[in-house]
Amino acid sequence: MATQQTTEPSLDSMIRLVDADMKRVNQVIIDNMHSDVALIPQLASHLVAAGGKRMRPMLTLASAQLCGYQGGTSAVDLAACVEFIHTATLLHDDVVDESLLRRGQASANALFGNEASVLVGDFLFARAFVVMVKNGSLKVLDILAKASAVIAEGEVLQLSTANDMATTEKSYLEVITAKTAALFGAASQIGAVVANRPAEDEEALRLYGIYLGSAFQLIDDVLDYSAHQATLGKTVGDDFRDGKVTLPVIISYAKGTEEEKTFWRRCMEDQEFVDGDLDRAQKLIRKYDALDASMNRAREFGQMAIDTLTRFDDGPAKDAMIEAVEFCISRPY
């Protein structure tokens, strides 16, 4: 990596960098969650209380600072839009995945039901676009509208690759680029847009977000086979039980014996499980060093993200954005 760390990398530098603006972002979120339909603010408040790193809106604010953005409310409003879009996708994802946990707590669909979760997700999408239109930037509206469409395409693409052991690394990377990295890219790019920076700076920050988001999702997929449930904030092995063909599985399957391939097809394609299957899957993934290989892929994306920042001036914003990359790929597993 490009910088030497004497301590474990964290998001603390970025949190400090954008702290004042994030307080304003949170207020914009609260103001726009109001509805006379009582269940909407109730469910939305559950999501806000659940916390989370809020990385995506922080990237908008940090990118704006990196680009010399001064004053105004655009960056704050658009960071809130990014978080609305992200939260809406989480609500929809948890319904599709039938997830019962989100960040270590009961998911919204577990508490309020699938129907309410989907509809409140729709409400949050709509709120994001209301705030965007108020902001008045057609360029930002274009960027975030396209990102929203790509995210939806990524989720549908993931459904088509689920339960299919013929899925390639290329197909897997297409899924994570769409469903996760696209919003990271858009969130970072609009920081340059509000600062009126040239197209080259916009593109550099879009790629920064794409590479960072890809690394982030790769690590998430590694953690599903390696972390403790308390660390992960969701049930370990969810991807395995759902038949999601992620990179650790793709690598392990490609290197496996015929008998091991039969095991993977039974679990992932046929969804037929017996006691001990998750343990065996984890052992096979370790046997073929699939976690280390996936981690190395994440590190490659991380270095690519850092390299995109070379065109920008050194300073606290750049340092924080570099450390954010290092944090993402150093999460424990």
C-alpha positions in Angstrom: 0.0 0.0 0.0 1.0 3.5 -0.6 1.3 4.7 3.0 3.0 3.2 6.1 0.7 2.6 9.0 2.1 2.4 12.6 -1.3 1.4 13.9 -4.2 -0.5 12.4 -6.0 1.5 9.7 -9.4 2.8 10.6 -12.1 5.1 9.5 -11.3 7.5 12.4 -9.5 10.0 10.1 -12.4 10.2 7.7 -14.9 10.4 10.5 -13.0 13.4 12.0 -12.6 15.0 8.6 -16.4 15.0 7.8 -17.8 15.0 11.4 -19.5 18.5 11.2 -21.0 17.8 7.8 -22.1 14.3 8.8 -24.1 15.8 11.6 -25.9 18.0 9.0 -26.4 14.9 6.8 -28.1 13.1 9.7 -30.4 16.1 10.1 -31.3 16.0 6.4 -32.0 12.3 6.7 -34.3 12.8 9.8 -36.1 15.8 8.2 -36.8 13.7 5.1 -38.0 10.6 6.9 -41.1 12.4 8.1 -44.4 11.0 6.9 -48.0 11.0 8.2 -48.0 7.2 7.7 -46.7 6.2 11.1 -45.0 3.0 10.0 -42.6 4.8 7.6 -40.7 6.9 10.2 -40.9 4.1 12.7 -39.2 1.6 10.3 -36.8 4.2 8.9 -35.8 5.2 12.5 -35.0 1.6 13.2 -32.5 1.6 10.4 -30.9 4.9 11.5 -30.6 3.6 15.1 -28.9 0.4 13.8 -26.0 2.6 12.8 -23.5 1.4 10.3 -20.3 3.1 9.1 -22.1 5.5 6.7 -19.1 5.1 4.4 -20.9 6.1 1.2 -22.1 9.6 2.3 -18.7 10.1 4.0 -17.0 9.4 0.6 -19.1 12.2 -0.9 -18.1 14.7 1.7 -14.4 13.6 1.7 -14.2 13.7 -2.1 -15.8 17.2 -2.0 -13.1 18.4 0.5 -10.4 16.7 -1.6 -11.6 18.8 -4.6 -11.6 22.0 -2.6 -15.4 22.4 -2.2 -16.2 25.4 0.0 -19.4 26.0 1.9 -22.9 25.5 0.6 -25.3 22.7 1.3 -25.0 20.7 -1.9 -22.5 18.2 -0.7 -24.5 17.6 2.5 -27.8 17.2 0.7 -26.3 14.8 -1.9 -24.5 12.8 0.8 -27.9 12.3 2.4 -29.3 11.2 -1.0 -26.6 8.6 -1.3 -27.4 7.2 2.1 -31.2 7.1 1.3 -30.4 5.1 -1.9 -28.1 2.7 0.1 -30.6 2.2 2.8 -33.4 1.5 0.3 -31.2 -1.2 -1.3 -30.5 -2.7 2.1 -34.2 -3.0 2.8 -34.9 -4.7 -0.5 -31.8 -6.9 -0.3 -32.8 -8.3 3.1 -36.2 -9.2 1.8 -34.7 -11.0 -1.2 -32.1 -12.8 0.9 -34.6 -13.5 3.7 -32.0 -12.1 6.1 -33.0 -11.9 9.8 -30.0 -9.9 10.9 -28.6 -6.5 9.8 -25.5 -5.1 11.6 -26.0 -7.6 14.4 -29.6 -6.6 15.1 -32.9 -7.9 13.8 -33.4 -6.8 10.2 -36.4 -4.5 9.3 -38.1 -7.3 7.5 -37.8 -9.6 10.5 -39.5 -6.9 12.7 -41.9 -5.3 10.3 -42.5 -7.8 7.6 -41.5 -8.1 3.9 -44.3 -5.9 2.5 -43.5 -2.9 4.8 -39.7 -3.2 4.1 -40.1 -3.2 0.4 -42.6 -0.2 0.4 -40.5 1.8 2.8 -37.5 1.1 0.6 -39.5 2.6 -2.3 -40.3 5.6 -0.1 -36.6 6.2 0.6 -35.7 5.9 -3.0 -38.4 8.6 -3.8 -37.1 10.8 -1.0 -33.6 10.6 -2.4 -34.8 11.9 -5.8 -36.9 14.7 -4.1 -33.8 16.0 -2.4 -31.8 15.6 -5.7 -34.3 17.6 -7.7 -34.3 20.3 -5.0 -30.5 20.5 -5.4 -31.0 21.4 -9.0 -28.0 19.6 -10.6 -29.1 17.6 -13.6 -25.6 16.1 -13.7 -25.9 14.7 -10.2 -29.4 13.5 -10.9 -28.1 11.7 -14.0 -25.2 10.1 -12.0 -27.3 8.9 -9.1 -30.3 7.8 -11.3 -27.9 5.7 -13.4 -26.2 4.2 -10.3 -29.6 3.2 -8.9 -30.5 1.4 -12.1 -27.1 -0.4 -12.2 -27.6 -1.5 -8.5 -31.0 -3.0 -9.4 -29.4 -4.7 -12.5 -26.6 -6.1 -10.2 -29.2 -7.6 -7.8 -31.0 -9.3 -10.7 -27.7 -10.5 -12.2 -26.8 -12.0 -8.8 -30.1 -13.9 -8.8 -29.1 -15.3 -12.2 -25.7 -16.4 -11.0 -27.0 -17.8 -7.7 -27.1 -21.6 -7.5 -24.9 -21.9 -10.6 -21.5 -23.4 -10.1 -20.6 -22.5 -13.7 -20.3 -18.9 -12.6 -16.9 -17.4 -13.5 -14.8 -14.9 -11.7 -15.6 -12.5 -14.5 -19.3 -12.9 -13.9 -18.9 -12.6 -10.1 -16.9 -9.3 -10.6 -19.7 -8.0 -12.8 -22.2 -8.6 -10.0 -20.2 -6.9 -7.3 -19.3 -4.0 -9.5 -23.0 -3.4 -10.2 -24.6 -4.1 -6.8 -22.0 -2.6 -4.5 -19.2 -0.7 -6.3 -21.5 1.4 -8.5 -22.8 3.4 -5.5 -19.3 3.9 -4.1 -18.3 5.2 -7.4 -21.3 7.6 -7.8 -20.9 8.8 -4.1 -17.2 9.7 -4.8 -17.8 11.2 -8.2 -20.4 13.7 -7.1 -17.9 15.2 -4.7 -16.0 16.4 -7.7 -19.2 17.5 -9.4 -20.3 19.9 -6.6 -16.7 21.3 -6.5 -16.9 22.0 -10.3 -13.8 20.0 -11.0 -12.9 18.9 -14.6 -14.1 15.6 -16.0 -10.7 13.9 -15.4 -11.1 14.5 -11.7 -14.6 13.2 -11.7 -13.5 10.0 -13.5 -10.6 9.5 -11.1 -12.9 9.7 -8.1 -15.5 7.5 -9.8 -12.9 4.8 -10.3 -11.6 5.3 -6.7 -15.1 4.4 -5.5 -15.5 1.5 -8.0 -12.2 -0.1 -6.9 -12.9 0.6 -3.2 -16.4 -0.8 -3.4 -15.1 -3.9 -5.2 -12.5 -4.5 -2.5 -15.2 -3.9 0.2 -17.5 -6.5 -1.3 -14.7 -9.0 -1.8 -13.9 -8.8 1.9 -17.5 -9.1 2.9 -17.7 -12.3 0.9 -14.5 -13.6 2.5 -15.9 -12.8 6.0 -19.0 -14.9 5.3 -16.8 -18.0 5.4 -14.4 -16.9 8.1 -15.7 -14.4 10.6 -17.5 -14.9 13.9 -21.2 -13.9 13.8 -20.6 -11.1 16.3 -17.8 -9.6 14.0 -19.8 -9.8 10.8 -23.2 -8.5 12.1 -25.1 -11.1 10.1 -25.3 -14.9 10.3 -22.0 -16.5 9.1 -22.7 -18.8 6.2 -25.6 -16.8 4.8 -24.1 -16.7 1.3 -23.5 -20.5 1.5 -27.1 -21.3 2.5 -28.5 -18.9 -0.1 -26.4 -20.5 -2.8 -24.5 -17.3 -3.6 -21.5 -18.2 -5.7 -18.8 -15.8 -4.4 -15.1 -15.8 -5.2 -13.9 -18.1 -2.4 -16.4 -20.7 -3.7 -15.4 -20.2 -7.3 -11.7 -20.7 -6.5 -12.4 -23.7 -4.3 -14.6 -25.4 -6.8 -12.2 -24.8 -9.7 -9.4 -26.5 -7.7 -11.5 -29.3 -6.2 -11.7 -33.0 -6.9 -14.8 -34.5 -8.7 -16.1 -35.6 -5.3 -15.7 -32.1 -3.9 -17.3 -30.5 -7.0 -20.3 -32.9 -6.4 -20.5 -31.5 -2.8 -20.6 -27.9 -4.0 -23.2 -28.7 -6.6 -25.4 -30.5 -4.1 -25.2 -27.5 -1.7 -25.2 -24.5 -4.0 -27.3 -25.7 -7.0 -29.6 -28.3 -5.4 -29.8 -26.5 -2.0 -29.7 -29.9 -0.3 -27.9 -29.7 3.0 -27.0 -32.0 5.8 -25.4 -31.3 9.2 -21.8 -30.3 8.9 -22.0 -28.9 5.3 -21.0 -25.4 6.2 -18.0 -26.7 8.2 -16.9 -28.8 5.2 -17.3 -25.9 2.9 -15.1 -23.8 5.1 -12.5 -26.5 5.3 -12.4 -26.9 1.5 -12.1 -23.1 1.1 -9.1 -23.2 3.5 -7.7 -26.3 1.8 -7.3 -24.4 -1.5 -6.3 -21.1 0.1 -9.4 -19.5 -1.4 -9.7 -16.9 1.3 -6.1 -15.7 0.8 -6.6 -15.6 -3.0 -9.7 -13.6 -2.6 -8.0 -11.3 -0.1 -5.2 -10.8 -2.6 -7.7 -9.8 -5.2 -9.2 -7.3 -2.8 -5.7 -5.9 -2.2 -5.2 -5.4 -5.9 -8.4 -3.4 -6.1 -7.4 -1.4 -3.0 -4.1 -0.5 -4.6 -5.9 0.6 -7.8 -8.2 2.8 -5.7 -5.2 4.5 -4.0 -3.5 5.0 -7.3 -6.4 7.0 -8.7 -5.7 9.6 -6.0 -2.2 10.5 -7.2 -3.5 13.4 -9.3 -4.9 15.2 -6.2 -3.0 17.4 -3.8 -1.7 15.8 -0.5 -3.6 16.7 2.6 -6.0 15.4 5.3 -8.7 14.5 2.8 -6.4 12.5 0.6 -4.8 10.8 3.7 -8.2 9.9 5.0 -9.4 8.4 1.7 -6.2 6.3 1.4 -6.7 5.0 5.0 -10.3 4.2 4.2 -9.1 1.8 1.5 -6.6 0.2 3.9 -9.3 -0.1 6.6 -11.6 -1.9 4.2 -9.1 -4.6 3.3 -7.8 -5.1 6.8 -11.1 -6.1 8.4 -10.5 -9.2 10.6 -10.9 -12.6 9.2 
